[in-house]
Amino acid sequence: MEFIDYSHSSLSLLPPLVALGLAILTRRVLVSLGVGILLGALLLHGFSLSGTGAYVFTTFSSVVFDSGNLQIVAFLVLLGMATALLTLSGGTAAFALWAQKRIRTKRDAKLLTASLGVLIFIDDYFNSLAVGSIARPVTDRYYVSRAKLAYLLDSTAAPMCVLMPASSWGAYIITVIGGILVSHGITEYSAMKAFMTLIPMNFYAVFALLLVFVVAWFQVDIGPMRRHEQEAVRGKGFKENDAASSDLNEDLGISESKGGRVSDLLLPILTLIGATIFFFLYTGAQALAADGLSFSLLGALEETDVNISLFYGGLVGLFAALYPVVRQKLPVADIGRTLWVGAKSMFGAILILFFAWSIGGVIGDMATGQYLSTMVEGNISPSLLPVILFLLAGVMAFSTGTSWGTFGIMLPIAGDMAAATEISLMLPMLSAVLAGAVFGDHCSPISDTTILSSTGARCNHIDHVQTQLPYALAAALIASVGFLILGITSSLLTAFIVAFMMFIIVSAGLIWLSRKPTTKPQQV
């Protein structure tokens, strides 16, 4: 299909910017994404109505009937049903009672959530949804706002995945980096060694994770987050978010069993995690065998089929969640109704995902990423390239809503630029792209990981975007300083020390802001 070429035109930025602006102003995500899709289609076809209509139909059809997308949708439905069964079995209530004896404060509830987010790092989708279902009853019990829960989920999911080689993200990144090293004849380190070297250079991911624990420990509530936390203390916001996200509660017909155990929550979740890891390795091993290669852990993770592995893992998890309700001999009618409620609770997120995937296709056809990448070309000092690439990757991921897409576009560009300017900056420039992609993805309302963090927390999506932004910008400021020093000195140790000092200063500033009164006390 022929399109008008916008690869060298600022008009390529228009569809994502319009969608983002409308989403923030109107808080109606589907309408905003739809307008962005329609605008992009009109631009691509020179405002021809017939061409626009055919393009929109084709784009939506390709997204809806894509096998990989359907596997992710099926995983979401399975996870929704499993979560509903955990509620029906009484496992969620039993865990909440257990946690009340051990999790004694609001701080403990947030630290538990952050710790679970760090431990469950195999995939960001799975992390956000699974940790959300485990932690939500505990954070609700201690009046932690759903917006704060969504922040804790989002800011531990992607940063952990991008740092861990044994994750779906790590495997993908190692594969891309391996190709870049080969193309430039770099043999002094393997793809795996390069990835491990990049971990401490990924300043955004490292300091975003550290900031999560500072925020949890010191009760740092700034910007819009303060209002949400104040409302949560007064018991507000929970019912509104539940209604908006079709949450699992008694109003929807789920009555929790009185015979639930803590194991009725933990064992299905652990089974889900174990099964997902198994299928990651199994599908990867199959791909290796098909290519005539021997099995290796890294090789299996590089070749794994993430979508089908999540689907099979979700299916096993659903059966594990069925066991407690069958053991308790709960009525079949209640089980069937619960399964439907669980599936239905995911429909809103699935619809948003379809629209987000569709606008991603539009943005690709508009060549938005290619236009943004040309912005760094010209007479720029090589020492400034790491920080510039960090910011550019952030803008690209924010505009396109995909960190993986940004990896695919920007990592090869960063490799080429390093080879053409200063080969010693190859790894710093690659790490800057990884960090910037996660930063932009965190801030973007059209990012699927941002959407799923909202879903896992049962939080209004735009509330999550607005409340997380100040924390993401704080981590980005720290990362920018780190990449600037890294480019100037070429010393990771020096850059990390300076970035850590900046982290202490920024953290202290955020703590001070969170303690500062927002309004003057009223005169009595």
C-alpha positions as CSV (number, residue, x, y, z in Angstrom):
1,M,0.0,0.0,0.0
2,E,1.4,3.4,-1.1
3,F,1.6,6.2,1.5
4,I,2.7,9.8,1.4
5,D,6.2,9.9,2.8
6,Y,6.5,11.9,6.1
7,S,9.9,10.5,7.1
8,H,11.4,14.0,6.8
9,S,8.4,16.0,7.9
10,S,7.4,17.2,11.3
11,L,3.8,16.3,10.4
12,S,4.8,12.7,11.3
13,L,4.6,13.8,14.9
14,L,1.0,15.1,14.6
15,P,-1.0,11.8,15.2
16,P,0.7,10.8,18.4
17,L,0.8,14.3,19.7
18,V,-2.9,14.9,19.1
19,A,-3.8,11.5,20.7
20,L,-1.6,12.3,23.7
21,G,-3.0,15.8,24.1
22,L,-6.6,14.8,23.8
23,A,-6.1,11.9,26.3
24,I,-4.7,14.2,28.9
25,L,-7.3,17.0,28.3
26,T,-10.4,14.8,27.9
27,R,-9.4,11.7,30.0
28,R,-11.2,9.7,27.3
29,V,-8.4,7.4,26.1
30,L,-10.4,5.5,23.4
31,V,-11.7,8.6,21.7
32,S,-8.3,10.2,21.8
33,L,-6.6,7.2,20.3
34,G,-9.3,7.0,17.7
35,V,-8.8,10.6,16.7
36,G,-5.0,10.0,16.4
37,I,-5.6,6.9,14.2
38,L,-8.1,8.8,11.9
39,L,-5.8,11.8,11.6
40,G,-2.8,9.6,10.7
41,A,-4.9,7.7,8.1
42,L,-6.1,11.0,6.5
43,L,-2.5,12.3,6.3
44,L,-1.2,9.1,4.8
45,H,-3.8,9.1,2.1
46,G,-3.9,12.8,1.3
47,F,-7.3,13.2,2.9
48,S,-8.9,10.7,0.5
49,L,-12.0,9.4,2.3
50,S,-12.0,6.0,0.4
51,G,-8.3,5.5,1.0
52,T,-8.6,6.5,4.7
53,G,-11.6,4.2,5.3
54,A,-9.8,1.2,3.7
55,Y,-6.7,1.9,5.6
56,V,-8.4,2.1,9.0
57,F,-10.3,-1.1,8.3
58,T,-7.1,-2.9,7.3
59,T,-5.2,-1.6,10.2
60,F,-7.8,-2.6,12.8
61,S,-8.2,-6.0,11.1
62,S,-4.5,-6.7,11.1
63,V,-4.3,-5.8,14.8
64,V,-7.4,-7.7,15.9
65,F,-6.6,-10.9,14.0
66,D,-2.8,-11.0,14.6
67,S,-2.0,-14.3,16.3
68,G,0.5,-12.7,18.7
69,N,-2.0,-10.0,19.8
70,L,-4.7,-12.6,20.3
71,Q,-2.4,-14.7,22.5
72,I,-1.8,-11.6,24.7
73,V,-5.6,-10.9,24.8
74,A,-6.2,-14.5,25.8
75,F,-3.6,-14.3,28.5
76,L,-5.3,-11.2,29.9
77,V,-8.7,-12.9,29.9
78,L,-7.2,-16.0,31.6
79,L,-5.5,-13.8,34.2
80,G,-8.8,-11.9,34.8
81,M,-10.6,-15.2,35.3
82,A,-7.9,-16.6,37.6
83,T,-8.0,-13.4,39.7
84,A,-11.7,-13.6,40.0
85,L,-11.4,-17.2,41.2
86,L,-8.8,-16.2,43.8
87,T,-11.5,-13.8,45.1
88,L,-14.2,-16.4,45.1
89,S,-12.0,-19.0,46.9
90,G,-11.4,-16.7,49.8
91,G,-7.7,-16.7,49.1
92,T,-7.5,-13.0,48.6
93,A,-9.3,-12.3,51.9
94,A,-7.2,-14.9,53.7
95,F,-4.0,-13.3,52.5
96,A,-5.3,-9.9,53.5
97,L,-6.0,-11.2,57.1
98,W,-2.6,-12.8,57.1
99,A,-0.9,-9.6,56.0
100,Q,-2.8,-7.6,58.6
101,K,-0.8,-9.5,61.3
102,R,2.5,-8.9,59.5
103,I,2.0,-5.9,57.4
104,R,1.2,-3.4,60.1
105,T,1.7,0.0,58.4
106,K,1.0,1.7,55.1
107,R,4.7,1.8,54.5
108,D,5.0,-2.0,54.9
109,A,2.2,-2.4,52.3
110,K,4.0,-0.3,49.8
111,L,7.4,-2.0,50.4
112,L,5.7,-5.4,50.0
113,T,4.4,-4.3,46.6
114,A,7.7,-2.9,45.5
115,S,9.6,-6.0,46.6
116,L,7.2,-8.3,44.7
117,G,7.7,-6.1,41.6
118,V,11.4,-6.6,41.9
119,L,11.1,-10.4,42.4
120,I,8.7,-11.1,39.5
121,F,10.8,-9.9,36.6
122,I,10.2,-12.4,33.8
123,D,7.9,-10.2,31.8
124,D,6.4,-6.7,32.3
125,Y,2.9,-7.7,31.4
126,F,2.9,-10.5,33.8
127,N,4.6,-8.4,36.5
128,S,2.0,-5.6,36.4
129,L,-1.0,-7.9,36.4
130,A,0.2,-10.6,38.8
131,V,1.7,-8.3,41.4
132,G,-1.4,-6.0,41.2
133,S,-3.7,-8.9,42.0
134,I,-1.6,-10.0,44.9
135,A,-0.9,-6.6,46.4
136,R,-4.2,-4.8,45.8
137,P,-6.1,-6.2,48.8
138,V,-3.2,-5.3,51.1
139,T,-2.7,-1.8,49.8
140,D,-6.5,-1.2,49.9
141,R,-6.5,-2.4,53.5
142,Y,-4.0,0.3,54.4
143,Y,-5.5,3.1,52.3
144,V,-2.8,3.2,49.7
145,S,-4.3,5.0,46.6
146,R,-4.8,3.0,43.4
147,A,-2.7,5.6,41.7
148,K,0.2,4.9,44.1
149,L,-0.2,1.2,43.5
150,A,-0.1,1.7,39.7
151,Y,3.1,3.7,40.1
152,L,4.7,1.0,42.2
153,L,3.7,-1.6,39.6
154,D,4.9,0.4,36.6
155,S,8.1,1.6,38.0
156,T,9.3,-1.9,39.1
157,A,8.0,-3.9,36.0
158,A,9.8,-2.4,33.0
159,P,13.0,-1.3,34.9
160,M,13.5,-4.8,36.3
161,C,12.8,-6.5,33.0
162,V,15.2,-4.3,31.1
163,L,18.0,-5.0,33.6
164,M,17.5,-8.8,33.8
165,P,19.0,-11.1,31.1
166,A,16.6,-13.9,32.2
167,S,13.5,-11.9,31.1
168,S,11.6,-11.5,27.8
169,W,13.0,-8.0,27.5
170,G,16.6,-9.1,28.3
171,A,16.4,-11.9,25.7
172,Y,15.2,-9.5,23.0
173,I,17.8,-6.8,23.8
174,I,20.6,-9.3,23.8
175,T,19.6,-10.5,20.4
176,V,19.5,-7.0,18.9
177,I,22.8,-6.0,20.6
178,G,24.5,-9.2,19.3
179,G,23.6,-8.2,15.7
180,I,24.9,-4.7,16.2
181,L,28.3,-6.0,17.5
182,V,28.6,-8.4,14.6
183,S,27.8,-5.8,12.0
184,H,30.5,-3.5,13.4
185,G,33.1,-6.3,13.8
186,I,33.3,-5.9,17.6
187,T,34.7,-9.2,19.0
188,E,36.1,-8.2,22.4
189,Y,32.9,-9.0,24.1
190,S,29.9,-11.3,23.5
191,A,26.3,-10.1,23.4
192,M,25.7,-11.4,26.9
193,K,28.9,-9.7,28.3
194,A,27.8,-6.5,26.6
195,F,24.4,-6.7,28.1
196,M,25.8,-7.3,31.6
197,T,28.1,-4.3,31.1
198,L,25.1,-2.2,30.2
199,I,23.2,-2.9,33.4
200,P,25.0,-0.3,35.7
201,M,24.9,2.2,32.7
202,N,21.1,2.1,32.5
203,F,20.8,5.0,34.9
204,Y,17.1,5.5,34.4
205,A,16.1,1.9,35.3
206,V,18.5,1.7,38.2
207,F,17.5,5.0,39.8
208,A,13.8,4.6,39.0
209,L,13.9,1.4,41.0
210,L,15.8,3.0,43.9
211,L,13.3,5.9,43.8
212,V,10.4,3.5,44.2
213,F,11.8,2.4,47.6
214,V,12.5,6.0,48.7
215,V,8.9,6.9,47.8
216,A,7.6,3.9,49.7
217,W,9.7,4.4,52.8
218,F,9.5,8.1,53.2
219,Q,5.8,8.5,52.0
220,V,6.8,10.8,49.2
221,D,3.6,12.2,47.6
222,I,4.1,15.1,45.2
223,G,2.0,16.6,42.5
224,P,-1.4,15.0,41.7
225,M,-0.3,11.9,43.7
226,R,-0.8,13.9,47.0
227,R,-4.5,14.4,46.3
228,H,-5.0,10.8,45.5
229,E,-3.3,9.7,48.7
230,Q,-5.3,12.1,50.7
231,E,-8.5,10.9,49.2
232,A,-7.5,7.3,49.9
233,V,-6.9,8.1,53.6
234,R,-10.5,9.3,53.7
235,G,-11.7,6.1,52.0
236,K,-12.3,7.8,48.6
237,G,-11.3,6.7,45.2
238,F,-11.5,2.9,45.6
239,K,-15.2,2.5,44.6
240,E,-14.8,4.9,41.7
241,N,-11.8,3.0,40.3
242,D,-13.5,-0.3,40.8
243,A,-16.6,1.0,38.9
244,A,-14.4,2.4,36.2
245,S,-12.4,-0.9,35.8
246,S,-15.2,-3.3,36.5
247,D,-13.4,-4.5,39.6
248,L,-14.1,-7.8,41.3
249,N,-16.4,-7.1,44.2
250,E,-19.7,-8.2,45.6
251,D,-21.6,-5.7,43.5
252,L,-20.7,-7.8,40.5
253,G,-21.8,-11.0,42.1
254,I,-18.7,-12.5,43.7
255,S,-19.1,-13.6,47.3
256,E,-15.9,-14.6,48.9
257,S,-15.8,-18.0,50.5
258,K,-15.2,-18.2,54.2
259,G,-13.1,-21.3,53.9
260,G,-10.2,-19.7,52.0
261,R,-6.5,-20.2,52.9
262,V,-3.4,-18.1,52.2
263,S,-2.2,-21.0,50.0
264,D,-5.3,-20.5,47.9
265,L,-3.8,-17.2,46.7
266,L,-0.1,-18.0,46.8
267,L,-0.1,-21.5,45.1
268,P,-2.0,-20.4,42.0
269,I,0.3,-17.3,41.6
270,L,3.4,-19.4,42.1
271,T,2.1,-22.0,39.7
272,L,1.5,-19.3,37.2
273,I,5.0,-17.9,37.6
274,G,6.6,-21.4,37.4
275,A,4.5,-22.4,34.4
276,T,5.3,-19.2,32.5
277,I,9.1,-19.7,33.1
278,F,8.8,-23.3,32.0
279,F,7.1,-22.3,28.8
280,F,9.6,-19.5,28.1
281,L,12.3,-22.1,28.2
282,Y,10.3,-24.8,26.4
283,T,9.4,-22.7,23.4
284,G,12.9,-21.4,23.3
285,A,14.3,-24.9,23.4
286,Q,12.0,-25.9,20.5
287,A,13.2,-22.9,18.4
288,L,16.9,-23.9,19.1
289,A,16.2,-27.5,18.2
290,A,14.5,-26.4,14.9
291,D,17.7,-24.5,14.0
292,G,19.9,-27.5,14.9
293,L,21.4,-25.7,18.0
294,S,22.0,-27.2,21.4
295,F,20.1,-26.0,24.4
296,S,21.4,-23.2,26.6
297,L,19.5,-21.0,29.1
298,L,20.4,-17.7,27.3
299,G,19.7,-19.2,23.9
300,A,16.3,-20.4,25.0
301,L,15.4,-17.0,26.4
302,E,16.6,-15.3,23.2
303,E,14.5,-17.6,21.0
304,T,11.4,-17.9,23.2
305,D,7.9,-17.2,22.0
306,V,6.8,-14.7,24.7
307,N,3.1,-14.5,23.7
308,I,2.4,-18.2,23.4
309,S,4.4,-18.8,26.6
310,L,2.3,-16.3,28.5
311,F,-0.9,-17.9,27.1
312,Y,0.1,-21.4,28.2
313,G,1.3,-20.1,31.6
314,G,-2.0,-18.3,32.1
315,L,-3.9,-21.5,31.2
316,V,-2.0,-23.5,33.8
317,G,-2.5,-20.7,36.3
318,L,-6.3,-20.7,35.7
319,F,-6.5,-24.5,36.4
320,A,-4.4,-23.9,39.6
321,A,-6.9,-21.2,40.6
322,L,-9.8,-23.6,39.9
323,Y,-8.5,-26.2,42.4
324,P,-9.3,-24.3,45.6
325,V,-12.9,-23.6,44.6
326,V,-13.4,-27.2,43.5
327,R,-11.8,-28.4,46.8
328,Q,-14.3,-26.3,48.7
329,K,-17.2,-27.7,46.5
330,L,-18.5,-24.3,45.7
331,P,-21.6,-24.2,43.4
332,V,-20.9,-24.6,39.7
333,A,-23.2,-21.6,39.0
334,D,-21.0,-19.4,41.2
335,I,-17.9,-20.6,39.5
336,G,-19.3,-20.0,36.0
337,R,-20.5,-16.5,36.9
338,T,-17.1,-15.7,38.5
339,L,-15.3,-16.7,35.4
340,W,-17.5,-14.4,33.3
341,V,-17.0,-11.5,35.7
342,G,-13.2,-12.1,35.6
343,A,-13.1,-12.2,31.8
344,K,-15.3,-9.1,31.6
345,S,-13.1,-7.1,33.9
346,M,-10.4,-7.2,31.3
347,F,-12.5,-6.0,28.3
348,G,-11.8,-2.3,28.9
349,A,-8.0,-2.9,28.9
350,I,-8.2,-5.1,25.9
351,L,-10.1,-2.5,23.9
352,I,-7.5,0.2,24.8
353,L,-4.7,-2.2,23.8
354,F,-6.3,-2.8,20.4
355,F,-6.5,1.0,19.8
356,A,-2.9,1.4,21.2
357,W,-1.6,-1.3,18.8
358,S,-3.5,0.3,15.9
359,I,-2.0,3.8,16.5
360,G,1.4,2.1,16.8
361,G,0.9,0.8,13.2
362,V,-0.2,4.3,12.0
363,I,2.9,5.9,13.7
364,G,5.1,3.3,12.0
365,D,3.6,4.1,8.6
366,M,4.0,7.8,9.3
367,A,7.8,7.1,9.9
368,T,7.6,9.1,13.1
369,G,10.6,7.2,14.5
370,Q,12.7,7.8,11.4
371,Y,12.0,11.5,11.5
372,L,13.0,11.7,15.2
373,S,16.2,9.8,14.6
374,T,17.3,12.3,12.0
375,M,17.2,15.0,14.6
376,V,20.5,13.9,16.1
377,E,22.4,14.0,12.8
378,G,24.7,17.0,12.3
379,N,27.7,18.6,14.0
380,I,27.2,17.3,17.5
381,S,30.1,16.6,19.9
382,P,30.4,12.8,20.5
383,S,30.6,13.4,24.3
384,L,27.0,14.7,24.2
385,L,25.6,11.8,22.2
386,P,24.7,9.6,25.2
387,V,22.5,12.2,26.8
388,I,21.1,13.3,23.5
389,L,20.2,9.7,22.6
390,F,18.6,9.2,26.0
391,L,16.3,12.2,25.5
392,L,15.6,11.3,21.9
393,A,14.7,7.7,22.8
394,G,12.5,9.1,25.5
395,V,10.6,11.3,23.1
396,M,10.3,8.5,20.6
397,A,9.0,6.0,23.1
398,F,6.6,8.6,24.5
399,S,5.3,9.4,21.0
400,T,5.0,5.8,19.8
401,G,4.0,4.2,23.1
402,T,6.5,1.3,22.7
403,S,9.9,0.8,24.2
404,W,10.5,-2.4,22.2
405,G,9.8,-0.5,18.9
406,T,12.2,2.2,20.1
407,F,14.8,-0.4,20.8
408,G,14.4,-1.8,17.3
409,I,14.8,1.6,15.7
410,M,17.3,3.4,17.9
411,L,19.7,0.7,19.0
412,P,21.1,0.1,15.4
413,I,21.2,3.9,14.9
414,A,23.1,4.4,18.1
415,G,25.5,1.6,17.0
416,D,26.1,3.3,13.6
417,M,26.6,6.7,15.2
418,A,29.2,5.3,17.7
419,A,31.1,3.5,14.9
420,A,31.2,6.7,12.9
421,T,32.2,9.0,15.7
422,E,33.7,7.3,18.8
423,I,33.7,3.5,19.0
424,S,34.5,3.7,22.7
425,L,31.1,5.2,23.3
426,M,29.3,2.2,21.8
427,L,28.0,0.8,25.1
428,P,27.2,4.1,26.7
429,M,25.2,5.1,23.6
430,L,23.4,1.7,23.6
431,S,22.6,2.0,27.3
432,A,21.3,5.6,26.7
433,V,18.8,4.2,24.2
434,L,17.6,1.5,26.6
435,A,17.2,3.9,29.4
436,G,15.4,6.5,27.3
437,A,13.0,4.0,25.8
438,V,11.9,2.9,29.3
439,F,11.6,6.5,30.4
440,G,9.4,7.5,27.5
441,D,7.3,4.3,27.8
442,H,6.7,5.1,31.5
443,C,5.3,8.6,30.6
444,S,3.2,7.6,27.6
445,P,-0.6,7.2,27.9
446,I,-0.6,5.0,24.8
447,S,2.0,2.6,26.1
448,D,0.7,-1.0,26.6
449,T,2.8,-1.5,29.8
450,T,1.3,1.8,31.2
451,I,-2.2,0.6,30.4
452,L,-1.6,-2.8,32.0
453,S,-0.2,-1.2,35.2
454,S,-3.4,0.8,35.4
455,T,-5.3,-2.5,34.9
456,G,-3.3,-4.4,37.5
457,A,-4.0,-1.6,40.0
458,R,-7.6,-1.1,39.0
459,C,-6.7,2.6,38.6
460,N,-8.1,5.1,36.2
461,H,-5.6,5.2,33.4
462,I,-5.1,8.9,33.0
463,D,-4.8,9.3,36.8
464,H,-1.9,6.8,36.7
465,V,-0.2,8.7,33.8
466,Q,-0.5,12.1,35.6
467,T,0.5,10.9,39.0
468,Q,3.5,8.9,37.8
469,L,4.9,11.7,35.6
470,P,6.7,13.8,38.3
471,Y,8.5,10.7,39.6
472,A,9.5,9.6,36.1
473,L,10.8,13.1,35.4
474,A,12.9,13.1,38.6
475,A,14.5,9.8,37.6
476,A,15.1,11.1,34.1
477,L,16.9,14.2,35.5
478,I,19.2,11.9,37.4
479,A,19.8,9.7,34.4
480,S,20.5,12.8,32.2
481,V,23.3,13.9,34.5
482,G,24.7,10.4,34.5
483,F,24.8,10.1,30.7
484,L,26.3,13.6,30.4
485,I,29.1,12.7,32.7
486,L,29.5,9.3,31.1
487,G,29.9,10.9,27.7
488,I,32.4,13.5,28.9
489,T,34.6,11.3,31.0
490,S,34.0,7.8,29.5
491,S,34.2,6.5,33.1
492,L,31.3,4.5,34.4
493,L,32.5,4.7,38.0
494,T,32.7,8.5,37.8
495,A,29.3,8.8,36.1
496,F,27.6,6.4,38.5
497,I,29.0,8.3,41.6
498,V,27.9,11.6,40.3
499,A,24.4,10.2,39.3
500,F,24.1,8.7,42.8
501,M,24.9,12.0,44.4
502,M,22.3,13.6,42.2
503,F,19.9,10.8,43.3
504,I,20.4,11.8,46.9
505,I,19.9,15.5,46.2
506,V,16.7,14.8,44.1
507,S,15.4,12.4,46.7
508,A,15.9,14.9,49.5
509,G,14.1,17.6,47.4
510,L,11.2,15.3,46.8
511,I,10.9,14.4,50.5
512,W,10.9,18.1,51.3
513,L,8.2,18.8,48.7
514,S,6.1,16.0,50.1
515,R,6.3,17.5,53.6
516,K,5.5,21.1,52.4
517,P,1.9,22.1,53.1
518,T,-0.2,22.7,50.0
519,T,-2.6,25.1,51.6
520,K,-2.6,27.5,54.5
521,P,-4.5,26.3,57.6
522,Q,-7.9,27.8,58.0
523,Q,-8.4,30.4,60.8
524,V,-10.7,29.2,63.6
